[in-house]
């Protein structure tokens, strides 16, 4: 349910910590360090193993937020890219047996429907995973990349991939992009197509 909340509020919730200036500074210095480590690829994306057996790519200039653990056992981490091609990635992880992908999907659909948002759900293949589904929806909110400015809500393109891992763990990878920025949308597509689960 945290994800659907992001559609409207967690975008705000993510930026409401006092790390705005710190993350801006980190974002400015990030690209050179990620290139130096060899983690970033030529398209400006870097590969991460954020939690469990999940593998994803995020923009090389993304700043990693603190991981939050919720009462239902979900661990959630944000990756924010606030440059000229803004993007926010949220990764959710449930340990084996806590909440299967089908339950996560049902919860997200209910939460979005309660906000009068009808997501499109498409079965999707995720390397190493089972029961994968992709959600796509549109919303308006103040996204993390505009948190530091006095601004009204803007349209946001949202999508997520929810999948079970091989050892009973489950994952949700959600991406929020600027629909008016073609590179932001292309980065969103790169993140979603990079989702994979390693054998445990």
N, C-alpha and C positions, 0 to 999 in steps of 0.2 A: 504493500500500500504506500510505502514511502515514495515509490516511483511516480505514481499518479499524482501524489502530492507535489512532486517536483514540477509537474506540468504547470501548476499554478503557484505553489508557495516555496517548494524546496529550492527552486532557482534562487529565491530570495534568502531562504534559510542558509544556503551554502555561502552566500556572500556576507551574511550578517555577523560573522565573527570579526574580530578586530585586526584581521591579517590583511586587510586590503592593501595597505602600503607595502607590507612585507612581500605579499605575493606579486605586486607590481615590480618590485625590485628583483625578486627571484626570477620573474618572467624575463626581465631584461638581460639577465646574465645566463639564463638557461641554455640558449642554443649553442654557445661555444663549448660548454661543458658536455652537453650530450654528444656533440660531434666528436669531441676529444675522446670520449669513452667508446666510440664506435657503435653506440646503441642506435643512433639515428641513421635512417636510410636516406637515399638520394632524394626522395620525395618529401623530406622534412618530417617523416614519421619515425617514431622509435617503438621498438617492441618491448613489452612489459610482461612480467608474470606477476600480476598484482595480488593474487590470493589463490589458495588451493592449487588446482591444476590448470587454471585459466591462463590463456595466452591472448593478448590483444596488442594492437598498435594504437598509439595516441600521438598527437602532434608533438614534435621535438621540443616545442617551447612551452608545453603544458606544465603547470604547477600542481603538485600533488597536495591535496588537502589531508587533514587528519582523518583516520578511519574511525567511524562511529559504530558502536555495537548497540543494537536495539533489543527490547525485551523479548521479542520472538526469536532471537538468536541471529538475526541478520547482521552482517557486517557490511558497511557501505563506505566507499571511498570516492571522492571526486577528483577529477583531473581537469583543470581549467586552462584554456588557451585564450588569451585576451588580446592578441595582436590584431593584425589587419584581416585575419580570417578566423574570427572567434568561434569557439567550440567548447562545449562542456561535456565530459564523459562521466557517467556515474556507474560504478561497478558494485553490484550486490552479490553477496556470497552467503550461502547456507551450508553448514557442515552436513555430513552424511545423515540422512534420515530426518532432518529437521523440517524441511518443507520442499517437496518435489516441484519441478518446473511447472507441472500442470496446475498446482495450487497457487503458485506465484502468478501465473497467467490469469487465472480466474480472479484473484484479488485485484490485480491491476485493471482488468476489464471493469470490475465492479466500481472501483474507485474513479476511473475515468468517466464511466457512465453517470455516476453520481454528480459529476461536474458538467454533465450534458456534452461530453466528448465521446464520440463513437470511433474508437480506434479500428483500423484495418488489421486483421490478424492473418498472417500467412505462414504456413508450415515452412521451415527452413532447415537445410542441412548444415550442421556444425561439425567440422572435423573432430572426431574423438568423443562427441557428445550424442545424446539421444533425446528425442522428444522436443526438438528445437522449434520455436515459433518466433516470428518477428511481428512486433506491433509498430504501426505508424499512426501518428496523429499530429494535429496542429493545435496550438494554443496561443494565448497572449499572456505575457508575464514580463517582469523586469529580470532579464537574464543576468547571470554572473558577470558577463563582459560589460554590462552597463551599471553594475552595482554602485560604482564610485561616482556616478553622475546623477544629477537630479533629472529624472526622466520618467515619462509615462510608460505604461506597458506597451510592448511591441510584439509582433507576431514571431513565433518560434516554431521551427520544424522539429519534431520529436520522433525518435524511433528507438526501439529496443529489441534485443535478442535475449530470449529466455531459454535455458537449456539445462538438462541434467548431465552431470559428469559421470565417469565410469564407476566411481565408488560410492554413488548415492548422494554426492554433493550436488548442489544446484547453483546456477549463476544467472544474473540478469545484467546485461550491459546496455546502458541507455545513453543515447547521444542527443544533444540539443544544439541546433545549428541556426544560423541567421538565414532565413529563406531569401533574403535579398542579396546574399553574398555567395557567388557561385563556388568560390574556393572553399568556403565554409561547408557548403553542401557536398563538395567532392571529398573533403576530409571526413565528413560524416560517413559517407559511403565506404571510404577506406577503413575506418574503425570497425564498422559493422561486418565488412567482409573479412576482416582479420581475426574475428573471434574463433577460437579453437580451444579444445580441452585436451591436455596431455594425458596419457595413460598414467594411472597412479602407481 
